[in-house]
Amino acid sequence: MLEGVALNSIKKRRIRQASIFVIITLILIITFGVCIGVGSVQYTLKDVFATIINRASVDSTMADIIWDIRVPRAIAALFGGAALAVSGIMLQVFFRNPIVEPFVLGISSGAVFMVALVTLGGFTIGFVALSPFVVFIAALIGSAVVMAVVVAFASKVKDIVTLLVIGLMVGYICSAATNLMVAFADKEALQGFMVWTMGSFSGFTWDSVWILILCCVPTITSLAFIMKPLNAFLLGEEYAKSMGVNVVRFRMVLVLIASILTAIVTAFAGPIAFIGLAVPHITRQIFSTSDNRILVPGTVIMGGLVTSICDLIARTLFAPVELPISAVTAFIGAPIVIYLILKRRNSL
């Protein structure tokens, strides 16, 4: 009798979760179309789909706006948000801390420091002139260096909290060095740098979109192979060890995946805050589970959805002025942080 009730409950929960997946996927598809159609020039969903299916059949101006500007930006917001959200849930499981996000390990600070070195310090890292490609390479190098430092410590440090503190300190060092350059920077160079630090998906072209996709898809897909140890980590390192998980190696893999996903998005779009913090918690609330086999794919979809909506708000709310996307994401993420802090305090 009890087994039948339990099986029935599990079946209902799975049906509910499957229904949620279908609903949020449909909402994501609709949002994607709206993001392409809405802007300084309005287009219907019919225009959007006609352009995507057969560009030659529509007006050339409309085709250029939709296909060369809005579609790359919409795809970038979708994949970039998914990458940041997945990074967030990986780190929250790893550190067993609900207010950890990708930038806590100093990865974005490393990217910002290298971009400051290029745009404010005049260091062109071997290139003849400054260009968006050089900025991207600089951000990627800065992120990679910090990532390498954290991964190196992850293989030696046993305490997770110690690793978290090391990441924070590396980030503070990079931020301090960046502030020194800002203090002595030329005004024109400083303006361009500050715009980049605000975060935006507006600069994406098809070339950068393909790079983002080729980096994100294999990395996110690889998470399917670590679901079992990831769930084991929910009950602590000792339990994971008892389940046969190589904790040191698994720790390095988690940090590496989270770092790569954060680095590639930061390199192209600048530092974008709170997506990695807020989206995992939104997903947990929606699906009412801590099973990473459900949460990770759910977080991928929700990350793309939430970031797409935030990007749409950022460029349309006060058009033609475009808001920094981090300003929009902060309105979502900050209340969640406050709620989590108050909830944890009340539970003590």
SERO-4910 file (N, C-alpha, C, O; in steps of 0.05 Angstrom, whole numbers):
BEGIN
 pado doro    nc1    nc2    nc3   cac1   cac2   cac3    cc1    cc2    cc3    oc1    oc2    oc3
  Met    A     17    -24      0      0      0      0     17     25      0     14     43    -16
  Leu    A     36     26     19     54     49     21     71     52     -4     76     75    -13
  Glu    A     80     29    -15     96     30    -39     80     42    -62     91     57    -79
  Gly    A     55     34    -64     38     44    -85     34     74    -83     34     88   -103
  Val    A     30     84    -58     27    113    -54     53    128    -62     51    149    -74
  Ala    A     76    116    -54    101    129    -60    106    130    -90    115    150   -101
  Leu    A    100    108   -104    103    107   -133     85    127   -147     93    140   -166
  Asn    A     61    129   -137     42    148   -148     51    177   -145     48    194   -162
  Ser    A     63    182   -121     73    209   -115     97    216   -134     99    238   -144
  Ile    A    114    196   -138    137    201   -155    128    206   -184    138    223   -198
  Lys    A    108    190   -193     97    193   -220     85    221   -224     89    234   -244
  Lys    A     70    230   -204     58    257   -206     79    279   -207     77    298   -222
  Arg    A    100    275   -190    122    295   -190    136    296   -217    143    318   -227
  Arg    A    141    273   -229    154    272   -255    137    284   -277    147    298   -294
  Ile    A    111    279   -276     93    291   -295     93    322   -292     93    336   -312
  Arg    A     93    331   -267     93    360   -262    119    372   -272    118    394   -285
  Gln    A    142    359   -267    167    370   -276    169    370   -306    180    389   -318
  Ala    A    159    349   -319    159    348   -348    142    370   -360    149    383   -380
  Ser    A    119    375   -347    101    397   -356    115    424   -354    112    441   -371
  Ile    A    129    428   -332    144    453   -328    165    457   -349    168    479   -360
  Phe    A    179    435   -356    199    437   -377    187    446   -403    197    463   -417
  Val    A    164    434   -410    150    441   -435    142    470   -435    145    485   -454
  Ile    A    130    479   -412    120    507   -410    142    527   -412    140    546   -428
  Ile    A    164    524   -397    185    544   -398    200    543   -424    211    564   -433
  Thr    A    201    520   -438    213    519   -464    197    535   -484    208    549   -501
  Leu    A    170    532   -483    153    547   -501    155    577   -495    155    593   -514
  Ile    A    156    584   -469    160    613   -462    186    623   -473    188    646   -482
  Leu    A    207    607   -471    233    615   -481    232    620   -512    244    639   -521
  Ile    A    219    602   -526    217    605   -555    202    631   -562    210    646   -580
  Ile    A    180    636   -548    164    661   -553    181    686   -546    181    705   -561
  Thr    A    195    684   -523    212    707   -515    234    712   -535    240    735   -542
  Phe    A    245    691   -546    266    694   -567    255    709   -591    268    727   -601
  Gly    A    231    702   -599    218    716   -622    212    745   -616    216    762   -632
  Val    A    203    750   -591    196    777   -583    222    794   -582    222    817   -590
  Cys    A    244    783   -572    269    797   -570    279    806   -598    292    827   -601
  Ile    A    273    790   -618    282    796   -645    263    817   -657    272    835   -672
  Gly    A    237    815   -651    218    833   -664    216    861   -651    210    880   -665
  Val    A    221    863   -625    218    888   -611    244    904   -611    265    893   -606
  Gly    A    242    930   -616    265    948   -616    257    975   -626    234    983   -626
  Ser    A    277    991   -635    271   1017   -646    253   1016   -670    237   1034   -676
  Val    A    256    994   -685    237    987   -707    223    961   -700    236    941   -694
  Gln    A    196    962   -700    181    939   -692    175    920   -715    169    929   -737
  Tyr    A    178    894   -710    171    874   -730    153    853   -716    156    847   -693
  Thr    A    136    841   -733    118    820   -722    133    794   -722    154    791   -734
  Leu    A    122    775   -707    134    748   -706    134    735   -734    151    720   -741
  Lys    A    114    743   -750    113    733   -778    137    743   -794    149    728   -809
  Asp    A    144    769   -790    168    780   -803    193    766   -794    211    760   -810
  Val    A    195    761   -768    218    748   -757    222    720   -768    244    713   -777
  Phe    A    201    704   -768    203    677   -778    208    677   -808    223    659   -818
  Ala    A    196    695   -823    201    697   -852    230    703   -858    242    692   -877
  Thr    A    242    721   -842    270    728   -846    288    705   -840    308    699   -854
  Ile    A    283    691   -818    300    669   -809    298    646   -829    318    633   -836
  Ile    A    273    640   -839    270    618   -858    281    624   -886    295    607   -897
  Asn    A    275    648   -896    285    655   -923    290    685   -924    273    701   -929
  Arg    A    315    692   -918    323    720   -917    318    735   -943    311    758   -943
  Ala    A    322    721   -966    320    734   -992    291    742   -999    287    758  -1017
  Ser    A    272    731   -984    244    737   -991    233    762   -977    210    770   -983
  Val    A    248    775   -960    239    799   -946    255    823   -954    276    821   -968
  Asp    A    246    846   -944    260    871   -949    289    870   -939    293    860   -917
  Ser    A    308    881   -955    336    878   -948    343    893   -922    359    883   -906
  Thr    A    330    916   -917    335    931   -892    326    915   -868    340    913   -848
  Met    A    302    904   -870    291    888   -848    308    864   -844    313    856   -821
  Ala    A    317    851   -866    334    827   -863    360    834   -849    369    818   -833
  Asp    A    372    857   -856    397    865   -844    394    869   -814    410    860   -798
  Ile    A    372    883   -806    367    889   -778    362    863   -762    373    859   -741
  Ile    A    344    847   -773    337    822   -759    359    802   -758    367    792   -737
  Trp    A    371    796   -782    390    774   -784    418    781   -774    431    764   -763
  Asp    A    426    806   -779    454    813   -772    457    827   -745    479    828   -735
  Ile    A    435    837   -734    437    851   -708    422    837   -686    433    830   -665
  Arg    A    396    833   -691    379    824   -669    381    794   -664    381    785   -641
  Val    A    383    777   -685    386    748   -681    411    741   -666    411    726   -647
  Pro    A    435    752   -674    459    746   -659    457    755   -630    467    740   -612
  Arg    A    445    778   -625    443    787   -598    424    769   -582    430    763   -558
  Ala    A    402    761   -593    383    744   -579    396    716   -573    392    706   -551
  Ile    A    411    706   -592    424    680   -588    446    683   -566    449    665   -549
  Ala    A    460    705   -567    481    709   -547    470    712   -519    481    701   -500
  Ala    A    447    726   -516    434    728   -490    425    701   -480    427    695   -457
  Leu    A    415    685   -499    405    658   -491    427    640   -481    426    629   -459
  Phe    A    448    638   -497    470    620   -490    487    632   -467    497    617   -450
  Gly    A    491    658   -468    506    671   -446    493    668   -419    506    662   -399
  Gly    A    466    672   -419    451    668   -394    452    640   -384    454    634   -360
  Ala    A    449    621   -403    450    592   -395    477    585   -383    479    571   -363
  Ala    A    499    596   -395    526    590   -385    530    601   -357    541    587   -340
  Leu    A    522    626   -353    526    638   -326    509    624   -305    518    620   -283
  Ala    A    484    616   -313    467    603   -294    478    576   -286    477    568   -262
  Val    A    488    561   -306    499    534   -300    524    537   -283    528    521   -264
  Ser    A    540    558   -288    564    563   -271    555    567   -242    568    557   -224
  Gly    A    534    582   -239    524    588   -212    515    563   -197    523    560   -174
  Ile    A    500    546   -210    490    522   -196    513    503   -190    513    489   -170
  Met    A    533    502   -208    556    485   -203    571    494   -177    578    478   -160
  Leu    A    575    520   -175    590    530   -152    574    529   -126    585    525   -105
  Gln    A    548    533   -128    531    532   -104    530    503    -93    530    500    -69
  Val    A    530    483   -111    531    456   -101    559    450    -90    561    437    -69
  Phe    A    579    459   -104    607    454    -96    613    466    -68    624    452    -51
  Phe    A    605    491    -64    611    505    -39    589    501    -18    593    508      5
  Arg    A    567    488    -27    544    484     -9    536    511      5    531    513     29
  Asn    A    535    531    -12    529    558     -3    510    571    -23    517    574    -47
  Pro    A    486    580    -15    466    590    -34    472    618    -45    458    626    -64
  Ile    A    492    632    -34    497    659    -44    524    660    -59    535    682    -61
  Val    A    533    638    -68    557    637    -85    549    640   -114    529    629   -123
  Glu    A    564    656   -129    560    659   -158    586    657   -173    607    657   -160
  Pro    A    586    655   -200    611    651   -215    632    671   -209    656    665   -209
  Phe    A    625    696   -205    645    717   -202    659    717   -175    678    731   -171
  Val    A    649    700   -157    661    699   -131    690    688   -131    705    694   -113
  Leu    A    697    673   -152    724    663   -154    743    682   -167    766    675   -171
  Gly    A    734    706   -173    752    726   -184    756    725   -214    773    739   -225
  Ile    A    741    707   -228    744    704   -256    738    729   -272    754    737   -289
  Ser    A    715    741   -266    708    766   -280    728    789   -273    734    805   -290
  Ser    A    738    789   -249    757    810   -241    783    807   -257    795    827   -264
  Gly    A    791    782   -262    814    777   -279    810    788   -307    828    799   -319
  Ala    A    786    783   -318    779    792   -345    779    823   -346    790    835   -364
  Val    A    767    835   -326    766    865   -325    794    876   -323    800    897   -335
  Phe    A    811    864   -307    838    874   -304    854    873   -330    867    893   -337
  Met    A    851    852   -345    866    850   -371    855    869   -391    870    881   -407
  Val    A    828    873   -392    816    892   -410    825    921   -403    830    937   -420
  Ala    A    827    926   -377    837    952   -368    866    956   -376    874    978   -384
  Leu    A    882    935   -375    910    936   -383    912    943   -413    931    957   -421
  Val    A    894    933   -429    894    938   -458    883    965   -464    895    981   -479
  Thr    A    859    972   -454    846    996   -461    856   1021   -447    856   1043   -458
  Leu    A    865   1017   -422    874   1040   -406    905   1042   -404    916   1063   -403
  Gly    A    917   1018   -404    946   1018   -402    961   1018   -428    986   1021   -428
  Gly    A    947   1014   -450    960   1015   -476    976    989   -483    991    989   -502
  Phe    A    971    968   -468    985    943   -473    969    927   -493    947    917   -486
  Thr    A    979    923   -518    963    911   -539    968    881   -542    959    870   -562
  Ile    A    981    869   -523    986    840   -522    996    829   -549    988    808   -558
  Gly    A   1013    845   -563   1025    836   -587   1011    844   -613   1022    840   -635
  Phe    A    988    856   -611    973    865   -635    981    894   -642    990    909   -625
  Val    A    977    901   -667    986    927   -677    968    949   -666    978    970   -657
  Ala    A    941    944   -666    923    965   -657    901    953   -640    895    929   -641
  Leu    A    888    971   -625    866    962   -607    841    957   -624    834    973   -641
  Ser    A    827    935   -619    803    928   -634    785    911   -615    795    902   -595
  Pro    A    760    907   -623    743    890   -606    754    862   -603    750    849   -582
  Phe    A    768    852   -623    780    825   -621    802    825   -600    804    805   -585
  Val    A    817    846   -599    839    848   -579    827    849   -551    837    836   -532
  Val    A    805    863   -548    791    865   -522    781    837   -513    784    829   -490
  Phe    A    770    823   -533    761    795   -527    784    777   -518    782    763   -498
  Ile    A    806    778   -533    829    762   -526    840    769   -499    848    751   -483
  Ala    A    841    795   -493    851    804   -466    833    794   -444    843    784   -424
  Ala    A    807    796   -447    788    786   -427    791    756   -423    790    746   -401
  Leu    A    794    742   -445    797    713   -443    823    705   -429    823    686   -413
  Ile    A    845    720   -434    870    714   -421    868    719   -391    877    703   -375
  Gly    A    856    742   -384    853    749   -355    836    728   -341    843    720   -318
  Ser    A    814    720   -353    797    699   -341    812    673   -338    810    659   -318
  Ala    A    827    666   -359    841    640   -360    863    639   -338    867    619   -326
  Val    A    877    662   -334    898    663   -314    887    659   -286    897    643   -271
  Val    A    865    673   -280    853    670   -254    842    642   -251    844    629   -230
  Met    A    830    631   -272    820    604   -272    842    584   -266    838    566   -250
  Ala    A    865    588   -279    888    570   -274    897    571   -245    904    551   -234
  Val    A    898    595   -234    906    598   -206    887    583   -187    896    569   -169
  Val    A    861    587   -192    841    574   -175    842    544   -178    840    529   -158
  Val    A    844    534   -203    846    505   -207    871    494   -194    870    472   -183
  Ala    A    893    509   -195    918    499   -182    914    497   -152    923    477   -140
  Phe    A    901    516   -139    895    515   -111    875    493   -105    876    480    -84
  Ala    A    856    488   -123    835    468   -119    847    440   -116    835    423   -103
  Ser    A    870    436   -129    882    409   -128    898    405   -102    906    383    -95
  Lys    A    903    427    -87    919    425    -63    904    432    -37    910    421    -16
  Val    A    885    450    -39    871    459    -15    849    439     -9    833    432    -26
  Lys    A    847    430     16    827    410     24    801    423     33    779    412     29
  Asp    A    803    447     44    779    460     55    766    477     33    779    494     21
  Ile    A    740    473     29    726    488      8    724    517     15    726    534     -3
  Val    A    720    523     40    718    552     49    744    566     43    744    589     35
  Thr    A    767    553     47    793    564     42    795    571     12    805    592      4
  Leu    A    786    552     -5    787    557    -34    770    581    -41    777    597    -59
  Leu    A    747    584    -29    729    606    -34    742    632    -26    741    652    -41
  Val    A    756    633     -3    770    657      6    793    664    -13    797    687    -19
  Ile    A    807    644    -23    829    648    -42    818    661    -68    830    680    -78
  Gly    A    795    651    -77    783    663   -101    775    692    -97    779    709   -114
  Leu    A    763    697    -73    756    725    -67    781    743    -66    780    766    -76
  Met    A    802    734    -53    826    750    -51    839    755    -78    849    778    -83
  Val    A    839    735    -96    850    739   -123    833    761   -137    844    778   -151
  Gly    A    807    759   -134    789    779   -146    795    807   -135    795    826   -150
  Tyr    A    799    809   -109    805    835    -97    832    847   -107    834    871   -112
  Ile    A    851    830   -111    877    839   -121    874    850   -150    884    871   -156
  Cys    A    859    835   -166    854    844   -194    838    870   -194    844    888   -210
  Ser    A    818    872   -177    802    897   -175    819    921   -166    816    943   -177
  Ala    A    837    916   -147    854    938   -138    873    947   -160    877    971   -164
  Ala    A    884    929   -175    902    936   -197    886    951   -219    896    970   -230
  Thr    A    861    943   -224    844    957   -243    838    985   -234    839   1004   -250
  Asn    A    832    989   -209    826   1016   -198    850   1034   -200    847   1058   -205
  Leu    A    874   1024   -197    898   1040   -200    900   1051   -229    907   1074   -233
  Met    A    895   1033   -248    896   1042   -276    874   1062   -283    878   1081   -298
  Val    A    850   1058   -271    828   1076   -275    835   1104   -265    828   1124   -277
  Ala    A    849   1106   -242    856   1131   -230    874   1148   -248    873   1173   -248
  Phe    A    891   1135   -264    910   1150   -282    902   1149   -311    918   1156   -328
  Ala    A    878   1140   -318    871   1135   -345    862   1160   -359    853   1180   -347
  Asp    A    865   1160   -386    855   1181   -403    825   1180   -403    813   1159   -402
  Lys    A    812   1204   -405    783   1205   -403    768   1190   -425    749   1176   -420
  Glu    A    778   1193   -450    765   1179   -472    767   1149   -470    748   1134   -474
  Ala    A    791   1139   -463    795   1111   -459    779   1100   -436    768   1078   -436
  Leu    A    777   1117   -415    762   1109   -391    732   1105   -397    719   1088   -386
  Gln    A    722   1123   -415    693   1121   -422    687   1094   -435    667   1081   -428
  Gly    A    703   1086   -454    699   1061   -468    701   1037   -450    686   1018   -452
  Phe    A    720   1039   -431    725   1017   -412    701   1015   -393    692    992   -387
  Met    A    691   1037   -384    668   1036   -365    643   1025   -379    627   1011   -366
  Val    A    639   1031   -404    617   1020   -419    618    990   -421    598    976   -417
  Trp    A    643    980   -425    646    950   -427    641    937   -400    629    916   -399
  Thr    A    649    950   -378    645    938   -352    616    937   -343    609    922   -325
  Met    A    599    953   -357    570    952   -350    557    927   -360    535    919   -351
  Gly    A    569    914   -380    558    889   -391    536    894   -412    517    910   -407
  Ser    A    539    881   -435    518    884   -456    523    862   -477    545    853   -482
  Phe    A    501    853   -489    502    834   -511    500    848   -538    497    835   -558
  Ser    A    502    874   -538    497    890   -563    520    886   -583    515    890   -607
  Gly    A    544    879   -575    566    878   -593    570    852   -607    590    848   -621
  Phe    A    551    833   -604    555    806   -616    550    806   -646    531    817   -656
  Thr    A    569    793   -660    566    787   -689    562    757   -692    564    742   -672
  Trp    A    558    748   -716    555    720   -721    581    705   -714    580    682   -704
  Asp    A    604    717   -719    629    704   -713    632    699   -683    639    677   -674
  Ser    A    625    719   -667    627    716   -638    606    698   -627    610    684   -607
  Val    A    583    697   -640    561    679   -631    570    650   -635    565    633   -618
  Trp    A    582    644   -658    591    617   -663    613    608   -643    613    585   -635
  Ile    A    630    627   -636    651    620   -616    638    614   -589    645    595   -576
  Leu    A    618    630   -582    604    626   -557    590    599   -556    591    584   -537
  Ile    A    576    592   -578    562    567   -580    581    543   -579    577    524   -564
  Leu    A    603    545   -594    623    523   -595    637    519   -568    646    497   -562
  Cys    A    638    540   -552    650    537   -525    629    527   -505    636    511   -488
  Cys    A    605    537   -507    585    532   -486    572    504   -489    569    490   -469
  Val    A    565    497   -513    550    472   -517    565    447   -508    554    432   -492
  Pro    A    590    443   -516    605    420   -506    610    420   -476    608    399   -463
  Thr    A    615    444   -466    620    446   -437    596    440   -421    597    425   -401
  Ile    A    573    451   -428    548    445   -414    540    416   -417    530    403   -399
  Thr    A    543    405   -442    536    377   -447    553    358   -430    543    337   -422
  Ser    A    578    366   -425    595    348   -409    585    344   -381    594    325   -367
  Leu    A    567    361   -371    557    359   -344    540    333   -341    536    324   -319
  Ala    A    530    322   -363    514    298   -362    531    275   -350    519    256   -339
  Phe    A    557    276   -352    574    254   -342    581    257   -313    594    239   -301
  Ile    A    574    279   -300    581    283   -272    557    287   -254    560    297   -232
  Met    A    533    279   -263    509    283   -247    509    267   -221    501    277   -200
  Lys    A    518    242   -223    518    225   -199    537    237   -177    527    240   -154
  Pro    A    562    243   -183    579    255   -162    569    283   -154    573    291   -131
  Leu    A    556    297   -172    545    324   -165    523    321   -144    522    337   -125
  Asn    A    506    301   -148    485    296   -128    497    286   -101    487    293    -80
  Ala    A    518    270   -103    531    261    -79    543    284    -63    544    283    -38
  Phe    A    552    305    -77    564    328    -63    544    343    -47    551    359    -29
  Leu    A    518    340    -53    497    354    -38    498    346     -8    490    362      9
  Leu    A    508    322     -2    509    312     25    536    315     38    542    304     59
  Gly    A    554    330     24    581    335     35    603    318     23    598    298      9
  Glu    A    627    327     28    651    314     16    654    285     26    661    267     11
  Glu    A    649    282     52    653    255     64    634    235     51    642    212     46
  Tyr    A    610    243     47    591    225     35    599    219      6    597    196     -4
  Ala    A    608    240     -8    617    237    -36    641    217    -37    642    200    -55
  Lys    A    659    219    -18    682    200    -17    672    172    -12    682    153    -25
  Ser    A    652    169      5    642    142     10    628    130    -14    625    106    -16
  Met    A    619    147    -32    607    138    -57    627    133    -79    620    127   -102
  Gly    A    652    136    -72    674    130    -92    682    154   -109    695    150   -129
  Val    A    674    178   -101    681    202   -117    709    211   -110    716    214    -86
  Asn    A    726    216   -130    752    227   -126    748    257   -122    746    272   -141
  Val    A    747    266    -97    739    293    -90    758    314   -102    749    334   -112
  Val    A    784    309   -101    803    329   -111    800    332   -141    799    355   -151
  Arg    A    798    310   -155    794    312   -184    768    324   -192    766    340   -210
  Phe    A    747    316   -177    720    327   -183    719    357   -177    706    372   -191
  Arg    A    733    365   -156    734    394   -149    746    410   -172    737    431   -179
  Met    A    768    399   -183    781    413   -206    763    414   -230    762    435   -244
  Val    A    749    392   -236    731    392   -259    709    412   -256    702    427   -275
  Leu    A    697    414   -232    675    433   -227    685    462   -230    672    478   -244
  Val    A    708    468   -218    718    496   -220    725    502   -249    721    524   -258
  Leu    A    736    482   -264    744    486   -291    719    492   -309    720    511   -325
  Ile    A    698    476   -305    674    480   -321    661    508   -315    655    523   -334
  Ala    A    659    514   -290    647    540   -282    664    563   -292    653    584   -301
  Ser    A    690    560   -291    708    582   -300    707    586   -330    706    609   -339
  Ile    A    707    564   -345    705    566   -374    680    580   -383    680    599   -400
  Leu    A    657    572   -372    632    584   -379    630    613   -372    620    630   -388
  Thr    A    640    620   -349    640    648   -340    659    665   -357    653    688   -365
  Ala    A    682    654   -362    703    669   -377    694    676   -405    698    698   -414
  Ile    A    682    657   -419    675    662   -447    653    683   -449    653    699   -468
  Val    A    634    683   -430    613    703   -431    624    730   -423    617    750   -436
  Thr    A    640    731   -403    652    757   -394    670    769   -416    670    793   -420
  Ala    A    685    752   -430    702    761   -451    687    776   -473    697    796   -483
  Phe    A    664    766   -480    648    778   -501    630    800   -492    628    821   -505
  Ala    A    616    796   -470    594    814   -461    601    831   -438    585    849   -431
  Gly    A    624    827   -426    631    842   -402    620    828   -377    606    808   -380
  Pro    A    626    838   -353    616    825   -329    586    829   -325    577    852   -325
  Ile    A    572    807   -323    543    808   -319    536    794   -293    540    770   -290
  Ala    A    526    810   -274    523    800   -247    495    788   -242    476    793   -257
  Phe    A    494    771   -222    469    761   -210    455    738   -226    438    724   -214
  Ile    A    461    734   -251    448    712   -265    456    686   -253    439    668   -248
  Gly    A    481    682   -248    491    658   -236    482    654   -207    482    631   -197
  Leu    A    473    675   -194    463    673   -167    433    669   -166    424    651   -152
  Ala    A    419    684   -182    389    684   -179    376    661   -193    358    648   -182
  Val    A    385    654   -218    371    634   -234    370    607   -221    349    594   -221
  Pro    A    393    597   -209    391    570   -196    370    569   -174    356    549   -171
  His    A    366    591   -159    346    591   -138    318    593   -150    299    580   -139
  Ile    A    315    608   -171    289    609   -185    281    581   -194    258    572   -192
  Thr    A    301    567   -206    296    540   -216    289    521   -194    271    504   -197
  Arg    A    303    522   -172    296    505   -149    268    509   -139    253    490   -133
  Gln    A    259    535   -139    232    541   -129    211    530   -149    191    520   -140
  Ile    A    217    532   -175    197    524   -195    194    493   -195    172    483   -196
  Phe    A    217    479   -194    216    450   -197    213    436   -170    207    412   -169
  Ser    A    218    450   -148    215    439   -121    231    414   -117    221    394   -107
  Thr    A    257    415   -125    274    392   -122    303    401   -119    310    424   -127
  Ser    A    320    384   -108    349    389   -107    364    370   -124    389    369   -124
  Asp    A    350    353   -140    362    334   -158    375    348   -182    360    361   -198
  Asn    A    401    347   -184    415    361   -205    408    351   -233    413    364   -253
  Arg    A    398    326   -235    390    316   -261    366    331   -272    362    332   -296
  Ile    A    351    344   -254    329    361   -262    337    390   -262    331    405   -281
  Leu    A    352    398   -242    360    426   -238    378    436   -260    375    459   -270
  Val    A    398    421   -269    417    431   -288    404    437   -315    407    459   -325
  Pro    A    389    418   -327    375    426   -352    355    448   -348    351    465   -366
  Gly    A    341    448   -325    323    469   -319    336    496   -317    326    516   -326
  Thr    A    360    496   -304    375    521   -302    385    531   -329    386    555   -333
  Val    A    392    513   -347    400    521   -374    378    536   -387    382    558   -399
  Ile    A    353    525   -386    330    539   -399    323    565   -385    319    585   -398
  Met    A    322    564   -358    315    588   -343    337    610   -346    330    633   -347
  Gly    A    362    602   -347    383    621   -351    380    636   -377    383    661   -378
  Gly    A    375    622   -398    370    634   -424    345    652   -424    345    674   -435
  Leu    A    324    643   -411    299    658   -410    302    683   -394    295    705   -404
  Val    A    313    682   -370    315    705   -352    334    726   -365    328    750   -364
  Thr    A    356    717   -376    376    736   -388    364    749   -413    368    773   -417
  Ser    A    349    734   -429    336    745   -452    316    767   -444    315    788   -457
  Ile    A    301    762   -423    281    782   -414    296    806   -403    287    829   -409
  Cys    A    317    802   -388    332    825   -377    345    841   -400    345    866   -398
  Asp    A    355    828   -420    367    842   -443    346    858   -458    351    880   -467
  Leu    A    322    846   -461    300    861   -474    293    885   -458    289    907   -470
  Ile    A    290    883   -432    284    906   -415    306    927   -417    300    951   -419
  Ala    A    331    919   -417    353    937   -417    353    955   -442    361    978   -440
  Arg    A    345    944   -465    347    960   -489    321    973   -498    321    988   -517
  Thr    A    299    966   -484    273    978   -492    260    996   -471    244   1013   -478
  Leu    A    267    992   -446    252   1007   -425    255   1037   -427    235   1051   -425
  Phe    A    279   1047   -433    283   1075   -436    295   1081   -464    311   1100   -467
  Ala    A    287   1066   -484    297   1070   -511    293   1099   -520    272   1111   -514
  Pro    A    312   1111   -535    336   1098   -547    360   1094   -528    381   1084   -536
  Val    A    357   1102   -502    379   1097   -483    378   1068   -475    357   1057   -468
  Glu    A    401   1055   -476    403   1027   -468    415   1025   -440    437   1035   -435
  Leu    A    401   1011   -422    411   1007   -395    432    985   -394    432    967   -411
  Pro    A    451    987   -375    469    965   -371    453    940   -361    436    943   -344
  Ile    A    459    917   -373    443    894   -366    447    886   -337    429    874   -325
  Ser    A    470    892   -326    475    886   -297    457    902   -279    451    893   -257
  Ala    A    449    926   -288    430    942   -272    403    928   -271    390    929   -250
  Val    A    395    916   -293    369    901   -294    371    876   -278    353    870   -262
  Thr    A    392    860   -282    395    835   -268    397    839   -237    389    821   -222
  Ala    A    408    862   -229    411    867   -201    384    870   -187    381    863   -164
  Phe    A    364    880   -202    337    883   -190    324    856   -185    307    853   -169
  Ile    A    334    835   -200    325    808   -196    341    794   -174    331    782   -156
  Gly    A    368    797   -177    386    782   -159    388    793   -131    389    777   -112
  Ala    A    388    819   -128    391    831   -101    369    823    -82    375    815    -59
  Pro    A    344    825    -90    322    816    -71    325    786    -64    318    779    -41
  Ile    A    334    770    -82    337    741    -76    359    737    -55    356    721    -37
  Val    A    381    752    -58    403    750    -38    393    758    -11    398    745      9
  Ile    A    378    780     -9    367    790     16    348    769     28    349    763     52
  Tyr    A    332    757     11    313    737     20    328    712     31    320    702     52
  Leu    A    349    704     18    364    680     26    378    686     53    379    668     71
  Ile    A    390    710     56    403    717     81    384    717    104    390    706    125
  Leu    A    360    729    100    340    730    121    330    702    128    325    696    151
  Lys    A    326    686    107    316    659    111    336    642    127    328    627    146
  Arg    A    362    644    120    382    629    135    384    639    164    388    623    182
  Arg    A    382    665    168    384    676    195    361    667    212    364    661    236
  Asn    A    337    666    200    313    658    216    314    628    222    302    619    242
  Ser    A    328    612    205    329    584    210    350    576    231    350    553    240
  Leu    A    367    595    239    388    589    259    376    587    287    390    582    306
***
